[in-house]
Amino acid sequence: MSLKITKKHNRHLNNPFPSKPKSLPFKHGTLFLNSQTTLPPHQIFPIGNDFELIWRSENGGCVSISHKSNPTRSIWSTVPGRSFISTAMAETEVEESRGSFIIKDKNVQFICNHQTIEDIKVLKSQTEFEFESGFLEFQSESPVLLITGRVFGMKKNKKPLLQKWESVEKDVCSYVNYFILFDQKNSNQIGFQVKIGKPNLVNVKLSPKIYRGHFRKLTRPRRIRIRLCGRRRHQVVTDSSNEEENVAMKEKNGLGIGFFNRICVTYSSERNERFFGFGEQFSHMDFKGRKVPIFVQEQGIGRGDQPITFAANLVSYRAGGDWSTTYAPSPFYMTSKMRSLYLEGYDYSVFDLTHDDSVQIHIHGDSMEGRILYGNSPSELIEQFTESIGRPPVLPDWIISGAIVGMQGGTNSVKNVWEELVAYDVPISAFWLQDWVGERKTVIGSQLWWNWEVDETRYQGWKELIRDLSVRHIKVMTYCNPCLAPMDRKVDARRNLFEEAKKLDILVKDKNGEAYMVPNTAFDVGMLDLTHPHTATWFKKILHEMVDDGVRGWMADFGEGLPVDACIYSGEDPISAHNRYPELWAQINREFTEEWKSKLIGKEKEDPSESLVFFMRSGFRNSPKWAMLFWEGDQMVSWQANDGIKSAVVGLLSSGLCGYAFNHSDIGGYCGVNLPFFKYRRDEELLLRWMELNAFTTIFRTHEGNKPSVNSQFYSNQKTLTHFARFAKVYKAWKFYRVQLVKEASEKGLPVCRHLFLHYPNDDHVHSLTYEQFLVGEEILVVPTLDKHRKNVKAYFPVGEGCVWKHIWTGDLYDIEGSEALIEAPIGYPAIFVVQFIHPLICHTHFENPKILYEDTRSFMRIATDVDYLKNKALQRTSNKINRNSSNQTGDRCN
């Protein structure tokens, strides 16, 4: 595959409207039947013990997969008469600038979008089948289903008139053999593997400059073993032959004609089907009608919100990002029709949802692997998905007990703020001191020295400070990332970790074999090669020194910026390695926490307050297995939708559908701009509303932002301190419930904060919600105030399970399902509701003792309710309730 990379790190005047990712065009193809095919018009084939595939020849032919417990409900099916496998050859072009990437398919050739089915057959648990010039052996605990045939392209201006291979064979210009293998992974999952063979060009006159040929010289037939047994997440493929293989080819414009390097799989959808998931997404919940690229990168500054996106793109290429850019994508989705699928591996992929009746997945490579999930509800699908990819451990009690205070400035600054917080009776879990390594001034603000040791000039008496806080049961948390900056300009550095890593040869290399200096914001850094066998051990020693001082948590930042032309120890494809890097980064941190805990002895080992925690922003599909906690990265200090307080809610809820059970955002946002004619500053109202929002998330953590001096801070004045203290107490008040949700997340993968779709999937109005409201577990409904100067919000009460919602400040009850109400929500009194069940038998039963939960919820309401406020005549109990029919067919629903 040809890979063209354009570096645009140092361009300081750019097109403010950069190009978008460009993938293969959505090509409809025709499904053909070979005259020699012996398939009957209708046949049912088993897939393992619990699934079946139905073949129907009417309307051109299609296949459909269902679970045997519900055979009339299809969980995956093809479009009748259309091909479902297609392929092509293309160049990959990548434009890169400081952690932002755009991937394009260029010079696309030999599109094979028509397909034949030659055979569908069930293979026994241990057998082999011939493919191309070799044999594939496999082992499985249950029967496997195999579909074989060809995909082909036709001469220009030629279109198939009949769905018979013989009628078009003379107009075929290229074809390739394929197989698709379906095997049962467990009672609720099917694995699938699509493989494309070598190309065959026919009826085409090629210039010698383009292509001389492609041939294999084999000493004996190739034999590939594919193990499908048990619950392996990845198939192990080994080539046991010793054949000699020769490939002779020429190239035109750098494009190798030796193999097809794009695969598309197309299958049916419905016009009104909503698609949720795809990792942590910040702009949308439903992706029907969009192309979703799956690639880890910086989320961008603005992401379409103006004028900040325009300005960011102008001064740094693609720095603004767009609706699709994210730190933590995942090739996984679920739909409103309870269909769900995810891809395995780390290849770049695009989910094309732009057509009403079909989905097309594009992947860079000559094979595709994934799984199709069966479940009857969104919660079941999340459980099935996280059973395969992994779930986070239970969070230590200390980190969910009070506020995580983000501070900078050194020992004296921390002590001064600590005194103020004590005076306001703020429940504190930890001080998070990201500048523990020292601080430098750069063009974008205050940034850290990326050399992971304490700066004892800034934090004098470091160990004593940690001990003093620990006596009051307050932890200290710090910061690190997988990059290292040269320390030539830091005069008081005791160690130069960059030089140490360089001598150990554990930094990512450039094409010349030198340490790859990666441009990042305002300075260049070396990046750890996490595939090198010595890297993990070395970095864990650094973490050990930090923890030995008494630190009990840290932000494990970055992980999304591996250059796609980097040379790494494993030698793997750089684009795939780029998507895998965040998981490796999480794995090293997680392994350290487990290893450190295992070495403790006696009471210290059993003490939950000694448990370590790290949190990170970058991720991919399997990150929930390794990372303990996530945060959403660098939102703007704004009210805007794509990159601000609203996007923080969308990111929280979208990631929760994809296994990121524990997530949160910086209170007040992070990214500010303070130029003479262009300003984004955190105002006081935004800070107060963000406190109210995050009081109902997993973690309640502040951040001063990249422009601390111009941002409103929790310690700015009496009003901000009072508000911070109040909502830190509200956060602490529902800890009893949070503890249960954290336990449930580790057991089932369900998020703490949930889109209403999880529990009300049959309410059509719920499908259209984004940031307007969300659930905490099943019992608390949060309707945050996310617009400046807004004093009321519109709450929607879903069609569900016969429950009443009680407003925690007024005690008002809302019992009309499918209705809206205009709720007063002045600063300090966000619209929060607690479920009140009409009948005890309806009470949710996923907790050990629902009755205790109900009583604790009443206790929470008493703690949270301000009695004086209830007496305030300014709040009218006669909220403007807007009744509306819950049925989508009446047309009466207000939008």
PEZISUL-V467508 format. One record per helix or strand of 2 or more residues. SS is the DSSP state (hx for helix, st for strand). FROM is the first residue (numbers start at 0). LEN is the number of residues. If there is no record, write none. Layout:
SS_FROM_LEN, SS_FROM_LEN
This chain:
st_2_5, st_29_4, st_41_6, st_50_6, hx_57_3, st_61_6, hx_67_3, st_73_4, st_84_13, st_99_13, st_113_4, st_118_5, st_125_6, st_133_6, st_143_11, hx_164_7, st_171_15, st_188_8, st_199_2, st_221_6, st_235_4, st_250_2, st_254_2, st_261_7, st_274_5, st_290_4, hx_307_8, st_328_7, st_339_4, st_348_7, st_357_7, st_366_7, hx_377_12, hx_396_4, st_402_5, hx_410_13, st_427_6, hx_433_4, st_438_4, st_444_4, hx_461_10, st_474_7, st_482_2, hx_496_8, st_516_4, st_522_6, hx_534_14, st_552_5, hx_573_26, hx_601_5, hx_607_3, st_612_4, hx_622_4, st_628_2, hx_644_12, st_672_3, st_677_3, hx_683_11, st_700_2, hx_707_3, hx_717_16, hx_734_14, st_752_2, hx_755_3, hx_763_4, st_773_3, st_779_4, st_791_6, st_802_5, st_812_2, st_818_6, st_830_7, hx_839_3, hx_849_15, hx_866_4, st_879_3
